[in-house]
């Protein structure tokens, strides 16, 4: 198998002195699936962005098909046959599949008018060629997330890309959709395409990849054959120590009810019921997990609890107090909240890191201000920033750096640190480890267990069933806006929960 890409001695330094890549050298072969793994801030995304022309390297060289290249932008990379599918799906939802695929590369006829018939036919042929099972005339807003990701891939194949870079390709998919994506990627590999993908999920890496390159703090640790790798071995290469994967929850009695939803309903503006008679309790010293295929009411439940949506009817209580109608700031005295959308809901990406870390704290804790709350205490704010950085291992240059300069995983660590250090008795966690590496996930899980040991009540929404079974005392399953089961974790299994997620009813064992 021949090398199609060589990246030699790549160096990237972000001002003032953050070394993102330190003389990293790696090769990628034609017709292979090659995973790039490492902790948050290890340099994975930076390395791929340099290859794709999104960022320049400070030194080093790239060799493509035996020739030195230096892509100044993604357009040049695409012309050379290199494309990238990002975590965030970037399609025009009101356009059809074929319209999205040809956008920017439309076939034209007389006077540069779009040749719609030819464009649709070319897309149809590509769908057939790669066996993608897509309807070219379907509107993107009407198809599944998995199908949208296939449209993103098809856009690049339409431009004759032979090297596909995928950043966390399963992050937007449900567990049921992942095997379908893997099948598509393996078919592309067998067709001669090279797939480079970044992932934090080591089980997926071991299942899908042919070779694996591990980065740690900007340096290459090694490249190994996937058949010779193990989950524990990869984790140790990534973080430099042994990582524990088994359940860490210890038996402890639950205390008083810290959170309660009573007869909670929500109907959206289009008169569609999204939450139907939700009844939930979370007690002190208890983790209750919420399982469900995405889009079955989990997001609406979170938004209703936090006051971002008004329930049609029902009551929400925290520590015995009715918080259904109180202001969001008042709710934050009782509820710590980690949202799934860190960029839009969890942070202000254009503010600096310290400003994001002290959010809510400076409104509820007098130590953050002076002069009767009129002036921020910058010394206290800086000290709190240092505390979050150290406790949650946030890789950052300084508190003055913009939040958006952090990697996605480090952004999540900032939000987790801010929220878990609030003194609220009830903690609402919506996908808290999405985008984190195994070392960070292990640490966050331990933090959650520490909160549980401190008799705080925790409601955990997660698409990761392994995470739910590792942390939860009980697992509630949501299906079509209803809680269809509330199960003691030790008395159920992944098969039963998965079936309830898909069918909304118990199966016959």
N, C-alpha and C positions, 0 to 999 in steps of 0.2 A: 504494500500500500504506500503510495507516494505522498510526500508532504506537499500540501497546497499552500499553506501559510507558515511563515516563520516570523516570530516576533523576537527580536534579539536585543537583550540588554536595555529593555524599556524602562525609562525613568520619568516619573511625574511628581512634581512638587507643587502643592498648593500654598500660596502665600499665607502667613509669612514663612512657615517652616515645616508644614505637614507633608511628610514623604508618603505619598500614596502608593507609588511603585518604585522599588529599589532594584534596578537592573534585573528585571524579570525577563526570562527567555523561555519560550514555549513554542511548540510546533503543533500544527493541526493537519490531519491527513485527509485526503480525498475519500469521501464515502464513509466517514465515521461519525458517531455521536460522541462528542467530547464535552464532559462536564467541567465547569470551573466552580470550585467550592471554597469556602473560607468564612471566617467570622465577619460580622458587619465592620466595614472599614478596612477589610483586608486588601481591597484593590480590585475586586472582581469586575464590577461595573465599569470602573475607570479603564481597565485593560480593554474591555470590549468596546467602550466608547472611543478609545484611541484607534482601534482597528476599524471602526465604522466611520471615522472622520469627524466625530462629534467634538473631540477634544484633541489638541496637539500634544505629542510627547515632548518632554524637555530634551531627551536624548534617546538614542537607540534607533533601530531600523526595522522596517517591515518588508518582508520579501513575499511576493504573491506570484505563484507560478514561475518561480525562478528569477523574477525581476523585482528590483527595489521599487517600492511605491511610497507615496506620502499623500494620503487623501486629505484634502482641505475642507471637505464637507461630506455629509452623507450621500449627496447626489453623485459625487465622484466614486464613492465606494459602491453604490448600486450599479453604476456603469461598469465597474470592474467585476460585478457578480457577487457582491457582498451586501446582505440586507439584514435589518434588525427588527424584531418584534418586541415592543416594549411592554412593561407590566400593565400600563394603562392602555386599554383598547381605544384607538383613535380612529373612529369611523363616523360617517355622517348618518345618523340614525334614520333620517327621513328618506335616504336614498336606498335603492335596491342593492342587492349583492353585486350585480355586474357594474352598476354605476360607481360603487365604491372601489371596485377593483381597478377600473380603467382611469379613475380620477387622476389627472396630471399626466397621463400617458394615452389620451384618447385617440383612437384612429379617426381621421377626418376625411371629408370628401370635398367637393367644390366649395371654394371660398372659405376654407377652414371650418366648415360646419361639421359638427359631430356626426359620424357615421354610426348611428345607434344600432342598426341591424348588424353591422360587422362587429361592433364592440361586444354586443351581447353574445354573438356566435363564438368569438374568440374566447370569451370567458367560459362559455359552456364547454368548449373543447378542453380548456385547462382543467375544469372541474372533472370532466370525464377522464382526462389523462392521468390525473392524480387520485382518482376515485374518492373525491371529497364529499360526495352525497350532500350537495348544496343546491337549493333552488335559485337560479340566477335572478329570478324576478321577485324573490321575497324581499320585503323591506327589512333592513337591519334591526329596526326597533321591534320586529315581530319574531326574531329568531333567538335561540338560546345563546348564553355566553360562550359555550364551547363552539358553536357555529360561527360566532363573531370572530373568535380567535382563528378559526380556519380561513375566514375571509381575509384577515390580516396576513396570514401566510400566503394565501392565494395572490394577494396584491404583489408580493415580492416575486413569486414564481411567474406571474404574468410579465414581470420585467426581466425574466431569465436569470434570476439570482441562483447561484449554485452553492453559496455559503449562507446559511441562516443562523443568525445570532438570536437567541431567545432569553430574555431576562425574566426569571421566575415564571415560566410558562404556565404553571398550574395554580398560581396564586388567585386567579379569578374563577377557578373551576370548582365544582362540587366533586366529592370523592367518586361519584358515579360517572363523571365525565372524563376523568383523568385517563383511564385505560383506552378510551377512544382516541384521545390526543396522542398517546404513546404509540398506538397502532399507526396513526398517520405519519408520525415522525420516523418510525422504523421503515415504513414504505418509502419515504423520501430518501432515507439513507441507502436503502437497497437500490434505489433508482440512480444513485451516484451523488446525491446532495450531501454536503457536510453540514452537520448540525452542531452548533456550539451553544451550550445553555448553562445559565447560572441558576443554582437552586440551593435552598437551605434544607430541603427534605432528602435525607440521606437514603431512605428506602427507595425513593424515586430515582436518585442518582445511580444506585446499584442496579436497579431494574432496567434502566433505559440506556445507560452509557456504555461505550466500548472502552474509553479511557477517561481518567479523571486527573485533573490538575488541582493541587491544593495550594492556596495562598494563605499566608499568615503575616499580618501587619506589614503589608507591602512587599513581602519577599515570597519567592516560590519555594515551597517546602519539597515538592516533588510531583512527578507525573507517574501514575500507576495504571496497570490494566484493571478494569472493573472486575474481571473474574478473580483477581487475586486480592480484592479489597473486602473489608468488613465494615459494618456500621461503626463499631467501637473503634476500629483502627483509623478510619477516616476522621472521626470526631477528635481523636487524640492528636492526629496530624494538624487539624484545624486550630485547636485551642492550646496544644502543648501540654495537656494533662488528660487523665482519664475522665470520661463523662458518664454519669450514671443515668440509665434510661428506665429502670423499673419504677413502679409506683412508689411515691414517697409519702402518701397520706397515711397518717397514724390514727388509730381509733381515738375518738374523744366525744363526749356527750355534747349534744347541741343545747343551746340555752334558749333565751326568750326570742320571740319573733322580732327580727330587726327590719324585715321588709315584707309587705303583703300587697298583692293585687287581688281585688275582690270584684268579680263580675265585670272585668275590664273589656270594653268593646271600643273599636274604632272603625268608622266607615269613611273612606276617602272622598274627595270632592266629586268623583265620578259615581258615587253611590255604591261603591264596591266594598263589601265587608272585609277588612284586613285583620282585625282581631275580634274573636268571637268568644265571649264569656270566659276570659282568662282568669283562672284562680291559681295563685302561686304564693308560696311562703318560703322565706329564707330566714334561718335562725342564726343566732350568735354562734360563732365557731363552726359554721357550716358553709360548704361550697355546693351550690346547686348549679348544675350545668344545663344549658339549653342546646339540644341537638335538633337539626332540621336541615333539609335541602334549602339552599339560599332562595329567598323570595316567598317564604311561607309565614311571614309575619314577624320574624325576629327583629328586623330593623324598625318596624312600626312600634313594636313593644318597647324597644330602647328609647325611641323618640317620645313616646307617650310618657314613659317614666320620667324622662328628663324635662318634660314640659315643652318640647319642640313641636309636638302635636297635641291637640286637645282631645281627650277621649270622648266618644259618643255617650258613653255612660260607664259607671264603675268608680271604684275608689282605690287610691294608692296610699299606702301608709308606710312610714319609716319610723322605727322605734315607737310605735303606737300612735304617732301623730299623722293626721290626714294631711298629705302634702300634694293632693291632686291639683289644687288651684293656686298654690303659692308661687311666688316668683322663682326664676331659675337660680338666682343668687341665694335665696333662702333655702332652696333645695340642696344647694352645694354645702350647706352646713351639715347635712345628713347623708349626702351621697357623693362619693368619689367616683369619677367617670372616665373610662378610657374608651373613646369611640373607635370604630373601625376605620374611618376616613381621617387619617391624621392630618392631611393637608388642608382640608376644608373645615373640619369640625374640631380637631384636636389642637390646632396651633395657628399662629399667624406666621406664615412662611416668610414674609418680608420683614418681620421684626427680628431682633437678635435673640440668641439662645437664652440669655438671662431673662429677658422680657417674657419669653415663653415659659420659663421655669417658674417664675413668681406669679404667673396668672392664678387667680382665685386666692392664693395665699395672701397677697397683699391686701385683698378686700376683707379677709376674714381674720387675719393675724396682725395685731397692732405692732408687733416687732419689726414689721417690714416698712413702717412709716414713722415719720416724726411730725412735730407741730400739728398734733390732733388730726393726723391722717392726711395732711395737705402736701407733704413732701416724702418721697421715697427715701428709705435708708439704704443707700447704695452699698455700704459696707456689709450690712446684713444680707442684702440680695446677692452680693458676690460670694459670701460665705455659703449661702444656701445653694448657689450654683455649683460650687466646689463639692458640696456634700452629695448632690445628685450625680455629678460627674464621677465621683469616686465610688459611690454605692452601686451605680448602675453601669460602670465602665463605659461611659460615653466617650467615643473617640472624637475630640474636637480641639481646635486650636485655642480658643478662648471664648468666654461668655459674650464678648462683643461681636463675634462672628454671626453672620445671618443664619437663621434657622434653616433656610433652604440650602445652605452650603453643606449640611450634614447628609450622610447617606440615609436611605430610607430606614434602615435598622436603627441607626443612631437617633433619628427623629423619634422613633417609637420608644426608645429608652428614655429620652427626655420626658415624654408625656407620661410614661409609666412611673418614672421617678417622682414627677410633680404630683400625680394623683395618689400614689400609694403612701406618700408622706403627708397627705392631708389627714386630719384626725376624724374624718367622717366614719360613723359606725358601719355604714353599708357601702359596699364597693360594687359597682356595675362595670364589668369588663366585657367589651365587645371585640372579639378577635385580638386579644392582647399580644399574642406572639407572632402575628402575621408579619412575615418579612424578617424575622430574627433568625440568627444562626443557632446551632445546637447548644453552644456554650451559653449564649444569652438566654435561650429558652430555659435551660436548666436553672439559671440564676433567677429568672422571672418566676418560674414554678416554685422555687424555694421561697421567694418573697411572698407569693400568694399563700403558701403554707404557713409562713410566719404570721401573716395577717389573720389567718384562720386560728392559729394558736393563741393570738391575742384577742380571740372571741369577737372578731369582726365578721359580719355576714357578707357573703360574696355570691353574686349572680354572674356566671361565666357563660357567655355565648361564644361558641367556637365551631368552626367547620371541621376541626381535627378531632375525630372520635378518640384517637389514642390519647390526646390531651385531656379530653373530658373524662375518660376512664382513669387516667392517672391522678386527677385532682379532685373529682367531684364525689361528694357523699351521696347525692341523688342526681339523676338525669331526667329532665323533663323533655319530652319530644313534641315539637310543633309540626303540624301538618295543616295546610290551608287555613291558617289563622287560629287554629285551636291547639290547646295542649291535649294531645291524645293519649299520653301516658306520663306518669310520674313514678320513676323506678329507683329503687335502692341499687346503687352501683354493683354491690357484691351479689345481687340477685338477678342480674341480667348479663347480657353479652353483646358484642359488636353486631352479631348477626341479627338479634332481635331488634336492637335500636335501629340498625340500617333498614330493616324491613318496615318498621313503624314510620321512619322518615319518608319512605317512598310510597307506602300504601295507606298509612294512617290508621292501621288496624293490626292487631297481633296476628302472628302466623302460627300455624300448627307445627310444633316441633317434631 
